[in-house]
Amino acid sequence: MTEKVRKPNIYDVAKLAGVSHQTVSRVINNADYIKEDTRSKVQSAMQELGYVPNAAARALVTAKSKIVGILVSDIVYHGPAGMMHAMEKEARRGGYFAISASVDPLDNDSIAQGIEHLRRVGIEGLVVITPQSDSVQAVERLVKDIPVVFIDSPHNSTELSAELGNYEGAKRATEHLISLGHKKIVHVAGPSEWFDSAPRVSGYSDAMKSAKLEPKVFAGDWSVPTGYEIGKNLELDQSKVTAIFAANDHLALGLMRALRQRGYDIPQRVSIIGFDDVPEAAFYEPPLTTMRPDFAELGRVAMEKMLGHITREATLSSDELIPELIVRESTALPANL
C-alpha cells in the first residue's frame, strides 16, 4: 500500500524559516508590521515546501475570502449563461474568484439552501441573477450583512444594480416594424413572473401608442413550443396582422415554424422580430431580425460594481445597457392586404 504523503503545514514553514507559526500567519495575511527580510524568509520556505495557504482558514482570520457568490436560476437560457462567464472573468481580473449556486427561483427552500451554500465558503458579496420577484425578496430577507448586486431587478432603488434596457430594446424593436410601414403588430410576451417581461410589454405598447396604433399582447413564456402553439392558433387574415414582436428568439422560432406550416411566408406575409440574438438566430429560416443585448458586458458591469463596493471604490448607481437592433431577413415591408 502506498503511504499517503502529508501536505506541509504552517508549522513546517515556521520551522524551515526559523520563525514562529504566528509570524508565518502574519505573512500569509499580509500584515504591515513584518520586516521585509522575515517576510522573504517565510515566502521562500513556503515556496520550497510547496505550501499553499488554506483560503477558508485565512478568511476566518482576515474576513476576506476573495470569493464572490453568484446566485443564479435558469442558467439554460442564453442571457444568464453569458453573464456568468463574464462575471467569472472579471472577478479573476480583480483578484477574486466567483462561485455559483443554481436555485429554483420559485422555491424558497432552494433559494435559502443556495445562499447557505455560498455563505459557508465565506463570500464577501453576492450577485443575483434570478429575475423573479419571489427570489429577490428572499435574498433581501436572508442577506443583510454583505453587499448584493441585483441584475435586472425593479427592487433595486437603493441597491447596487446592473440593468438591461428591456423597455428601450422592446420600443426600438417595435419602432423598427413601424418604420417599415407595419400598422397591425402584435406582441407575444414572456412569462409574467420574470422582470424582463413587463418592460418589454411596456416598450412595445408605448411605441404602438406613440404611432397611434393599437397594441395587442399574447401571454407566453420563453420556450419554442409555446411560440409554436401560439403560431398555430394566431389569427392573421381577418385581423390583417402583418408583424409580430416576440419577447425572445425561442418564441420567434416557434412562431416561424407554425406560420410556415400554415402557408404564411416570412417576411413576405408576416414580419417577425425577436429579442436576445441567441447564437443560432442568424441560422433560422429566414435569419431572424432581433435585438442583441450585451449580456457579457452586463455581467462584467455587475461584477465590477461588486468588486468596487467591496474595495470601497463604488457608488450606489444603476447602469442600463441598451440592446442593439440586428436586422436580418425576417422583417420587410408589409404586404398589401
C-alpha positions as CSV (number, residue, x, y, z in Angstrom):
1,M,0.0,0.0,0.0
2,T,1.3,3.4,-1.0
3,E,1.9,5.7,2.0
4,K,-0.1,8.9,1.8
5,V,2.1,11.9,1.5
6,R,1.5,14.5,4.2
7,K,0.9,18.1,3.0
8,P,3.2,20.7,4.5
9,N,1.5,22.9,7.1
10,I,2.2,26.3,8.8
11,Y,4.4,24.7,11.4
12,D,6.7,23.2,8.8
13,V,7.0,26.6,7.2
14,A,7.8,28.2,10.6
15,K,10.5,25.5,11.3
16,L,12.2,25.9,8.0
17,A,12.1,29.7,8.1
18,G,13.3,29.9,11.7
19,V,10.3,31.9,12.9
20,S,7.1,31.2,15.0
21,H,3.9,29.9,13.4
22,Q,2.3,33.2,14.4
23,T,4.8,35.1,12.2
24,V,4.0,32.8,9.3
25,S,0.3,33.6,9.8
26,R,1.0,37.3,9.7
27,V,3.0,37.0,6.5
28,I,0.2,35.0,4.9
29,N,-2.4,37.6,5.9
30,N,-0.2,40.5,4.6
31,A,0.3,42.2,8.0
32,D,2.0,45.6,7.6
33,Y,4.4,45.3,10.6
34,I,6.5,42.3,9.3
35,K,10.2,43.1,8.5
36,E,11.0,42.5,4.8
37,D,13.8,40.0,5.5
38,T,11.4,38.0,7.7
39,R,8.7,38.1,5.0
40,S,11.2,37.0,2.4
41,K,12.4,34.0,4.6
42,V,8.8,32.9,5.1
43,Q,7.9,33.2,1.5
44,S,11.0,31.3,0.4
45,A,10.1,28.5,2.9
46,M,6.6,28.3,1.6
47,Q,7.8,28.0,-2.0
48,E,10.4,25.4,-1.1
49,L,7.9,23.2,0.8
50,G,5.1,23.8,-1.8
51,Y,2.9,25.2,1.0
52,V,-0.4,26.8,-0.2
53,P,-2.4,28.7,2.5
54,N,-5.9,27.4,3.2
55,A,-8.3,30.0,1.8
56,A,-11.1,29.2,4.3
57,A,-8.8,29.3,7.3
58,R,-7.4,32.6,6.0
59,A,-10.9,34.0,5.6
60,L,-11.6,33.3,9.3
61,V,-8.6,35.5,10.3
62,T,-8.9,38.3,7.8
63,A,-12.7,38.2,7.0
64,K,-11.5,38.4,3.3
65,S,-12.0,35.2,1.4
66,K,-11.5,36.9,-2.0
67,I,-14.7,35.0,-3.1
68,V,-17.9,36.4,-4.6
69,G,-21.0,34.3,-4.8
70,I,-23.4,34.2,-7.7
71,L,-27.0,33.1,-7.1
72,V,-28.4,32.1,-10.5
73,S,-31.6,30.5,-11.9
74,D,-32.4,29.3,-15.4
75,I,-28.8,29.0,-16.5
76,V,-30.0,27.1,-19.5
77,Y,-31.1,30.4,-21.1
78,H,-28.7,32.4,-23.3
79,G,-28.6,35.5,-21.1
80,P,-27.7,34.1,-17.7
81,A,-25.1,31.8,-19.2
82,G,-23.4,34.7,-21.0
83,M,-23.4,36.8,-17.9
84,M,-21.9,34.0,-15.7
85,H,-18.8,33.6,-17.9
86,A,-18.2,37.4,-18.0
87,M,-18.6,37.7,-14.2
88,E,-16.1,34.9,-13.5
89,K,-13.6,36.5,-15.8
90,E,-14.0,40.0,-14.3
91,A,-13.7,38.5,-10.8
92,R,-10.4,36.8,-11.7
93,R,-9.1,40.1,-13.2
94,G,-9.8,41.8,-9.9
95,G,-8.0,39.1,-7.8
96,Y,-11.2,37.3,-6.8
97,F,-12.9,34.0,-7.5
98,A,-16.6,33.6,-8.3
99,I,-18.5,30.6,-7.3
100,S,-22.2,30.0,-8.2
101,A,-25.2,28.2,-6.7
102,S,-28.1,27.3,-9.1
103,V,-31.5,27.6,-7.5
104,D,-35.2,27.1,-8.3
105,P,-36.4,30.8,-8.2
106,L,-39.9,29.8,-7.2
107,D,-38.8,27.6,-4.3
108,N,-37.9,29.5,-1.1
109,D,-36.1,26.4,0.4
110,S,-34.0,26.1,-2.7
111,I,-33.0,29.8,-2.5
112,A,-32.2,29.5,1.2
113,Q,-30.1,26.4,0.6
114,G,-28.2,28.2,-2.3
115,I,-27.5,31.2,-0.1
116,E,-26.4,29.0,2.8
117,H,-24.0,27.0,0.5
118,L,-22.4,30.3,-0.7
119,R,-22.2,31.7,2.9
120,R,-20.4,28.6,4.1
121,V,-17.4,29.4,1.9
122,G,-17.2,33.0,3.2
123,I,-18.3,35.0,0.2
124,E,-17.7,38.8,0.6
125,G,-20.5,39.7,-1.7
126,L,-23.4,38.3,-3.7
127,V,-24.5,38.8,-7.4
128,V,-28.1,37.8,-8.0
129,I,-29.3,36.6,-11.5
130,T,-32.7,35.4,-10.5
131,P,-35.2,37.6,-12.4
132,Q,-38.3,36.8,-10.4
133,S,-39.8,38.8,-7.6
134,D,-40.0,35.9,-5.0
135,S,-36.3,35.1,-5.3
136,V,-35.2,38.7,-5.0
137,Q,-37.4,39.2,-1.9
138,A,-35.9,36.1,-0.4
139,V,-32.4,37.4,-0.9
140,E,-33.3,40.7,0.6
141,R,-34.7,38.9,3.6
142,L,-31.8,36.5,4.1
143,V,-28.7,38.5,3.1
144,K,-28.2,41.7,5.1
145,D,-24.5,41.8,6.1
146,I,-22.7,41.7,2.7
147,P,-23.2,43.8,-0.4
148,V,-25.6,42.5,-3.0
149,V,-25.8,43.4,-6.7
150,F,-29.1,42.6,-8.4
151,I,-29.2,42.2,-12.2
152,D,-32.4,43.4,-13.9
153,S,-34.5,43.8,-10.8
154,P,-37.1,46.5,-10.1
155,H,-36.3,46.0,-6.4
156,N,-33.0,47.9,-6.7
157,S,-33.8,51.6,-5.9
158,T,-31.3,51.6,-3.0
159,E,-29.1,48.6,-4.1
160,L,-26.2,48.2,-6.4
161,S,-27.6,47.1,-9.7
162,A,-26.9,46.4,-13.4
163,E,-29.7,46.9,-15.8
164,L,-30.5,45.5,-19.3
165,G,-32.6,48.1,-21.3
166,N,-35.6,45.8,-21.8
167,Y,-38.0,48.7,-22.2
168,E,-35.9,50.6,-24.7
169,G,-35.0,47.5,-26.6
170,A,-38.6,46.5,-27.0
171,K,-39.5,50.0,-28.0
172,R,-36.8,50.0,-30.7
173,A,-37.9,46.6,-31.9
174,T,-41.4,47.8,-32.4
175,E,-40.3,51.1,-33.9
176,H,-38.3,49.1,-36.5
177,L,-41.5,47.3,-37.6
178,I,-43.4,50.6,-37.6
179,S,-40.7,52.3,-39.7
180,L,-41.2,49.5,-42.4
181,G,-44.8,50.5,-42.6
182,H,-46.5,47.9,-40.4
183,K,-49.6,49.0,-38.5
184,K,-51.1,45.7,-37.2
185,I,-48.3,44.5,-34.9
186,V,-48.8,42.0,-32.1
187,H,-46.5,41.1,-29.2
188,V,-46.0,37.6,-27.8
189,A,-44.8,38.2,-24.3
190,G,-42.6,36.4,-21.9
191,P,-43.7,34.9,-18.6
192,S,-45.3,37.4,-16.3
193,E,-43.3,36.4,-13.2
194,W,-40.0,37.4,-14.9
195,F,-38.8,41.0,-14.5
196,D,-37.7,41.1,-18.2
197,S,-41.3,40.6,-19.5
198,A,-43.1,43.6,-18.2
199,P,-40.8,46.3,-19.5
200,R,-40.7,44.6,-22.9
201,V,-44.5,44.7,-23.0
202,S,-44.4,48.4,-21.9
203,G,-41.8,49.3,-24.5
204,Y,-43.9,47.7,-27.3
205,S,-47.2,49.3,-26.1
206,D,-45.7,52.8,-25.8
207,A,-44.2,52.6,-29.3
208,M,-47.5,51.5,-30.7
209,K,-49.4,54.2,-28.9
210,S,-46.9,56.9,-29.9
211,A,-47.6,55.9,-33.5
212,K,-51.4,56.0,-32.9
213,L,-51.6,52.2,-33.3
214,E,-53.4,49.7,-31.1
215,P,-51.2,47.3,-29.1
216,K,-52.3,43.7,-28.7
217,V,-50.4,41.3,-26.4
218,F,-50.5,37.5,-26.2
219,A,-49.3,35.8,-23.0
220,G,-46.4,33.4,-23.5
221,D,-43.1,32.2,-21.9
222,W,-39.6,31.8,-23.2
223,S,-40.0,28.5,-25.0
224,V,-40.1,27.3,-28.6
225,P,-43.1,25.0,-28.0
226,T,-45.2,28.0,-26.6
227,G,-44.3,30.1,-29.7
228,Y,-45.3,27.2,-31.9
229,E,-48.6,26.7,-30.2
230,I,-49.4,30.4,-30.4
231,G,-48.4,30.4,-34.0
232,K,-50.7,27.6,-34.8
233,N,-53.7,29.5,-33.5
234,L,-52.8,33.1,-34.2
235,E,-55.5,34.7,-36.4
236,L,-53.8,36.8,-39.1
237,D,-56.2,37.2,-42.0
238,Q,-59.3,38.9,-40.5
239,S,-57.2,41.0,-38.2
240,K,-54.7,41.8,-41.0
241,V,-51.7,41.4,-38.7
242,T,-48.5,41.8,-40.7
243,A,-45.9,41.8,-38.0
244,I,-45.0,40.1,-34.7
245,F,-42.6,41.2,-32.0
246,A,-41.6,38.1,-30.0
247,A,-40.3,38.6,-26.5
248,N,-37.3,36.3,-27.2
249,D,-35.8,34.4,-30.1
250,H,-37.1,31.0,-29.0
251,L,-40.7,32.2,-29.1
252,A,-39.9,33.6,-32.5
253,L,-38.5,30.3,-33.7
254,G,-41.7,28.5,-32.7
255,L,-43.9,31.2,-34.3
256,M,-41.9,30.9,-37.6
257,R,-42.2,27.2,-37.7
258,A,-46.0,27.2,-37.1
259,L,-46.7,30.0,-39.5
260,R,-44.7,28.4,-42.3
261,Q,-46.6,25.2,-41.8
262,R,-49.8,27.2,-42.2
263,G,-48.6,28.5,-45.5
264,Y,-47.6,32.0,-44.4
265,D,-44.4,33.3,-46.0
266,I,-41.9,35.2,-43.7
267,P,-41.3,38.1,-44.2
268,Q,-43.5,38.5,-47.4
269,R,-46.7,37.9,-45.5
270,V,-45.7,38.5,-41.9
271,S,-42.5,40.0,-40.4
272,I,-41.1,38.7,-37.1
273,I,-38.6,40.2,-34.8
274,G,-37.1,38.6,-31.7
275,F,-35.1,39.6,-28.7
276,D,-31.7,38.2,-27.3
277,D,-29.8,37.3,-30.6
278,V,-29.1,33.7,-29.5
279,P,-26.2,32.2,-31.4
280,E,-28.4,30.2,-33.7
281,A,-30.7,33.2,-34.6
282,A,-28.6,34.0,-37.7
283,F,-29.3,30.5,-38.9
284,Y,-33.1,30.5,-38.6
285,E,-35.0,30.2,-41.8
286,P,-35.1,33.0,-42.6
287,P,-32.4,34.5,-40.5
288,L,-34.0,36.4,-37.6
289,T,-34.1,40.1,-37.1
290,T,-33.7,40.6,-33.4
291,M,-32.4,42.8,-30.5
292,R,-28.9,42.0,-29.3
293,P,-28.4,42.6,-25.5
294,D,-24.7,42.7,-24.4
295,F,-25.1,40.0,-21.8
296,A,-21.4,39.7,-21.3
297,E,-21.0,43.4,-20.7
298,L,-24.0,43.3,-18.3
299,G,-22.2,40.5,-16.3
300,R,-18.9,42.4,-16.4
301,V,-20.5,45.6,-15.1
302,A,-22.3,43.7,-12.3
303,M,-19.1,42.1,-11.1
304,E,-17.1,45.4,-11.5
305,K,-19.7,47.1,-9.2
306,M,-19.5,44.3,-6.7
307,L,-15.7,44.4,-6.5
308,G,-15.7,48.2,-6.4
309,H,-18.1,48.2,-3.5
310,I,-16.0,45.5,-1.6
311,T,-12.9,47.6,-2.0
312,R,-14.8,50.8,-1.1
313,E,-14.4,52.4,-4.6
314,A,-18.1,52.1,-5.7
315,T,-21.1,54.4,-5.6
316,L,-24.7,53.2,-5.4
317,S,-25.8,53.6,-9.0
318,S,-27.5,51.8,-11.8
319,D,-26.2,51.2,-15.3
320,E,-28.6,50.4,-18.2
321,L,-27.3,48.7,-21.3
322,I,-29.4,49.2,-24.4
323,P,-29.8,46.3,-26.8
324,E,-28.7,46.7,-30.4
325,L,-31.0,46.2,-33.4
326,I,-29.7,43.4,-35.6
327,V,-31.6,43.5,-39.0
328,R,-31.6,40.2,-40.9
329,E,-34.2,38.7,-43.3
330,S,-37.3,38.1,-41.2
331,T,-38.6,41.6,-41.4
332,A,-39.6,43.6,-44.5
333,L,-42.2,46.0,-45.9
334,P,-45.8,44.8,-45.2
335,A,-47.8,43.0,-47.8
336,N,-50.7,44.8,-49.5
337,L,-53.7,43.1,-47.9
